[in-house]
């Protein structure tokens, strides 16, 4: 399980800049894209376009890692107690 957790932590979607960019985007829901883009740039975070590319490239692997982790957790839960 440690291996999968490490892969999840190292994934592009788990990076601090991407998480911070998502926080900016969520905090500015309903705002014009220019407002969001300006705040992202001020904080030296990935642009909206870069975030989109990261999501497109990483969503399947992100989902797969979390699915594999869930399966492992379920297997461990079924192991007999010692």
Beta strands, then each sheet from edge to edge (+ up, - down):
end
